[in-house]
């Protein structure tokens, strides 16, 4: 089962989020038929979304859009505080040989120029929105860059996806460590020395480490308190009712054109690939409601 843990450590001066997303990313891969490199990019972005949403509560949501200049096009993820997440990649059939480090070449697929756009929806009239340039295309570094420069939160972010030979997701997960106000310099020095030596997060997940095991490996201290454990899963918010409203908003003329040209309509959700079919009588009813 995929889940996220929230923890504090070092006398409540460091907070940490660790998540396993193997099943969640596999569900996204299955729905979108992503090839290996695209799976890694989408999985890293989904995992980042879940980590970001760990900072929220209730029905609050983060939306992350990666707009790189690589062949993947854009990636879009919605992640909710309660562990629900959905996401897609514009061009899912992108794949490259392994890079010089023997890893999936996510940087080449995403591109090293473009924007990370993040919207934080707290259920208020206006959502908070921020954006930063892509600095690496590796996703994790870009998310840390966003948090520091747009939300002024010094963070270390690691996200990883291991793709099996049959293209299924073998392991996926991530972590986010943040220094809270008043964090002593010796704690930061301790983490800066230790974190680069840690195994890749997807390797730890593949070896059977739980989020609780991983947070101990990350922080290397007995002073860790687990605050919350949240189940994580892929879930889309689309429905035929919502799609009805979207079609009605297209207006009478557009709906009449659909009716005259095809006698029916089909709408597919970008996030989950669900298809909604509309027969002629349904379109006629919508035309009566449209402006």
N, C-alpha and C positions, 0 to 999 in steps of 0.2 A: 504493500500500500504506500502510495506517495503521501508525504506529509512535510510540513514546515515546522520548525521549532524557533521560538524566540528566546533569547537568553541574555543575561547580563553578567559581567565579570569585572574583576579588578576593582572591588569596592564600588560597583555600579558606575564605573567610568568608561566602560566599553559595553556596547550592545552588539549582539551577533544574531544573524538569521542564517539558518542552514536548511536546505530543502533537498529531498529526493524527488525527481520528476520523471523517472523512467517510463512509467505507464502513461503518464500524461502526454509526454512527447511522442510516445509510440502511437497514441490515439490520434494526435495531430498528423503524424507521418502517414498513418493509414488513410485518414480522410483525404489528405492532399496528395498522396502518392509521390512524396518527395524523394529525390535521389539523395545520395549520401551527404554531399556537401551542403545541399539545401536543407536537409534534415538537421545537420549540425547548427546551421545559422538560425533556423526557426526554433530549434530546441533551446539554444542559448538565449534567444530573445524571450521565449515563453518563461524560461527559468528566471530570467532577470525580472520579468513582470511579476512573478510570484513573490520574489524577494522584496521588490519595491512595495507590493501590496501588504507585506508584513508590517509596514510602518503605519498602516491605516486601521480603521475599525468599522464595524457595522456593514453597511452596503456601499462604502466608499470604494473608489476604483482608480487604478492607474491605467492609462492608455499609452503605449510606447510605439512610436513609428520610427523605423530605421529607413532613411532615404539615402542610400548609397549610390555611387555611380557604377557599381558592378552589375553583372548580368542577372543577379537575382531580382533586380527592381526593388520595390519596397517590401518591408516586413511590418506587419501590424499585429499588436497584441493588446487585449483587454484583460486585466487581472483584478480580481475583487478581494477585499479583505477577508472574506469567508472561505477562500481557497479555490474558488472557481476561476478558470482561465480559458481563454480561447485565442487563436491566432492563425495567421496565414502568411504565406510568402507569394509574391506576385508571380514569380516564375519558378515553380517547384522542381522542374526537370533540369536543374543546373548541377553539374558535377565536374570535378577536376582531379587530376592525380594528386597524391599526397605531396605536401610541401617539403622543404628541405629538412624540417624537423620530424618528418614522418607522420605529420598530423593532417587532418582534413583542412583544405585551404579555404577557410571561411573568409579570411581577409580578401583574397582574390575575388571571391563570389560576391561579397558585400560591396567592396570598393573602399578606397582610402580617402575619398572625398564625399561630401554630402552633409546631411544633418541627422541628429538624433532629436526627435520632437517628443516631448512628454507632457501629457495632460493629467493633472491630479483632480479628480472629481470628488468633492466632499459633500455633494448633495445640495450645494448652495446655488444661488442664482447664476453665479459665474464661476467657472472652473479655473484653476491655476494652470497656466501653460508656460513651458520653457523650452528652449532649444539650444543646442551647442553643436559645433562642427564635429564630424567624425574624426577621431584622432588615430585610430588604428584599423578599424573594420573587424576587430576580433570580438566585438560585443562587450565583453566584461570590462575591458579598459575604457571603452566608450561610456559605459554606464557609470563607472566611478568618476570619470571626467564630468559627466552631466551633474551628478550629485554634488560635487565640489563647486562647480562653477555656476550652477543654476539654483541649487537649494542650499549651498554653503554648508554641506555635510561632508567632512573628510571621511572617505570610505575606501575600503579595499573590497573589490568584487571579483569573484571567481565563478565562472560558469563553464560546464563541460558536457559534451555529448559523445558517447562511444557508440558507433554504428557497427552492427554485426555484419559478417560477410553476406548474409541474405537480405541486407538493407534494413532489417528491423532495428529498433533501439535497444542496445544491450545494457546501457547504463546512462543516466543523466542526472545532474544535480547542480547545486550551486551554494555559494556562501556570500554573505555580506557582513563585513565588520566595520563598525563606526565608532569613532572617538566622541565621547560626550563632553560637554563643557567641563573644564577643570581636570581633564585627564592628564596625569603626570607624564613628563617626558620619558621617564625610564620605562613606562609601560609601552609607549609608542616605539621606543628603541627596541624593546624586547620583541614586539610584533614585526617590526621592519626586518629584524635579523632572521626571525623564524619562518615567516610566511613564504619567502622565496624557495625554501627548501622542502616545502610540503609537496606531496605527490599531487598530480592532477586530480581535481575533484571527481571526475568521471571514473578514474582508476580506483579511488577510494570506494565509490558506490559499487563498482563492479566487484571489488574484493569483499563486499558484504558489510561495510561500515554503515551504521545507522547515523541519522543526523546528530544524535547525542554523542556517538563516538567521534564524529567529525569535528564537532565544536570543541571537544577536549583536545583533539590533535591540533586544531587551529590555534587555540589560545595557550596551550601548555601551562595550565594553572588549575589548582583545585578549587579556586574561587569562582565557580560557574554556577549560576542559578537558572534553571529552565523555567521560563515564565508561562509559556503556552505552547500547545501542540495543535496544529490545524491540518486536517485532511485536505489534500490537493487533488483536483481532477479537472479534466477538460469538459467544459459545458458551454454550450452556446445559448444565447438569449433570444435567438430568432424564433418566430412562430408565424403561423399563417395569418393570425390577427395583425401582427406588426407589418407583415408584408402587404396585407390589404391596405393599410394606411399609407404605405409608401407608394403603392400603385395609384391610389386615389389622389395623392399629392401631385402626380404627374399631370393631372388635368384631363378635361373631357376630350380634347383634340387628340392627345397622345393615346388615350384609351380607345377612342373610336378608330384610330389608325391600326392598333393591334387587332381589333375586332374585324375590321375590313380586310386586313392583309392575311391574317392567320386563323381567325375565328376562335383563337384561344391564346393563352399566354403561359409562360413558365418562368419562374424566378428562382435563381439559385443563390444561396447564401455564400458569400466569400469565406466566412469563417469556418463553417462546418460542412459545406457542400450539400446541405439539405435542399431538396427541390420542392417547390410549391406550384401546383398546376391549377389553372383557371380556365373553366369552360366558357363558352359564349354567354350563357345566361349570367354567370358571375360577373363577367366584364360589363354586361348591360346594367347590372345593379350598381356597379361602381361608377359608371358614367352618370347615373342619376345623382350620385352623391358628390361627384367631383365638380370643381369650379371651371 
